[in-house]
Amino acid sequence: MKYDHWVKVNELRPPLGANKFSATAEIHEIGKGKVEHNLGEVWGKTREEVTDNMKEKIKQWVQVNEK
């Protein structure tokens, strides 16, 4: 495994319509440090929704970049 990652979830205050949470990703190349990934931010109604959506974006990014 070349990368390690974290999903950071924040509560939106005030909420943006129905969206109450946002999530961002932090990706590190093991042994080298933080990686600029340009995955942006995802918004959603629940903590679980934004976490799952960001994990999917990370999974796709890692598949492309671990080659």
N, C-alpha and C positions, 0 to 999 in steps of 0.2 A: 504494500500500500504506500503510495507516494504522497498522499494528502490526508490531512486531518481537518475536520470542520466542526463548526458550531452554528446553531441557529439562535439568533437573539430576537426575542419577542418583546414588543412594547405595547402598552395600552395607549390608544389614541385619545387625547384630551384636548378639545372636545372630539367626540366621534365624528367621522366623515360619513354622514348618512348612516347606512346600516353597518358600515365598517367600524369596528371597535378596537381592532388590533392590527399591528404591522409587524413584519419580520424581515430581518436582514441576515446575511450570511457572513461568516468569517472563515476563510480557508487559509490553511498554512501548509506549505510544502515542508514535509518532515526533514529536519536538519538544515533548512534554509530560511524559513520565516514566512511572514504574511504574504499572500498572493493577491494581486489586483484582479478581480474576477468580473466586474461589471454586471453582476446579477441583479442589482437594484434592490427594490423593496417590494414585498407583496402585502396586500391589505385583505382583511376578511372580518367576518362576524365573530369568530371564536379563535381562541388561542390555538386550538387543535388544527383548525382550518389553515391558518397562516403557517404553522409549523410544518404540516404535511405538504403544503404547496411549495415552501422554500426547500424542504428536503428533496422534493422531486427535481427542482431546478438544479440543486447541488449535484444530485446523482447524475443528471445529464451532463453537466459541466465536467465532472470528474471522468466520466466515460470518454469524453472527447480529449481531455488533456492528459490522461494517464498513458496514452499511446506513445 
